């Protein structure tokens, strides 16, 4: 059988469970839709991607232009995304491959991405010029669509949604919780932190560590809960270190734990099901809560988070505008109204999940319009 050959390029192989959830769903949807597709993933860690997703992967970021051109020449379609990959400091790394693909006449689909923050004129110009060359653009929230239009992207932009909204949970048993020294009989409030960096340039570490420590103490004292910090990204100065830094500021630190084991995205989604409430910074931790219709308080640090909240009808000020007092007031109100929040999520998530399915439909439609590679 003739096969279409496609490459998928995103923030994969970087040990971020949100990005791995995106890739898992994209691959599952492609495999379920048709059997005539051969996939290669452009990864930061090809070995991890191959082991985790049972797909061929290449270390594209380390490859010389001539080597990469040989890979690109084999393709029928180049897919950029999904995820929040077009931000200052990294956009050029992903768009480089898009421009090379277009030089070779290869169709390009932009798959459910976010954009921003973009600060320099050079980055904005590169994004606009590159996206105006691609064949199809899909974004995962309305704020990304508005941003790209405002920057000067003239191509039609289709609003879909984050693929991870379609992730299927894997078992996370009570025994697994107990192994993590978490008592399944006591209400569990999940917390998620992230590090400052290119994707979160305005984060003040002392500020948000203090806010989260106060919030955790409030949940322990007010609702007799235990706190479980869930690292969504491993690595130096990543989620585990920041989780422990927040706990060090807590008065009730003995009631807080950090998830230590190595888990898949699906297992983390399964773990979230055991929680009563969630306080989160990481976008995909919030998405995992929303999949389970679990009440949450977000700390938006970037447009991709505020865009998701806008889609849910659950706006929240940026973390930079929140102090400990405001945070505890939000927590108190949200806890008291958690049944109403659950009902809102039951109404708002299914349409978003249907939007997420549409991106793969668009991909298959684009493939159907192409001549298969010989």
Protein Blocks (a to p, Z undefined) as FASTA:
>chain_A
ZZddddddddehklpaklmmmmmmmmmmmmmmpmcbccddddfblmlmmmmnopacddfk
lpcfklmmmmmmmpmbdcededjfbcghjlmmmmmmmmmmmmnopacddehiaedjdfbf
klmmmmmmmmmmmmbdcdfbfklmmmmmmnopabdcdddddfklmpccddddfklmmmno
pafkbccdddddddedfklmmbcfklmmmmmmmmmmmmmmmnopacddddfbgcehilkl
mmmmmmmmpmklmlpccdfbdcdfklmmmmmmmpmbdcdfblklmmmmmmnopacddddf
bfklmmmmmmnopacddfklpcfklmmmmmmmmmmmmmmmmmmmmmmmmmmmmmmmmmmm
mmmmmmmmpccdZZ
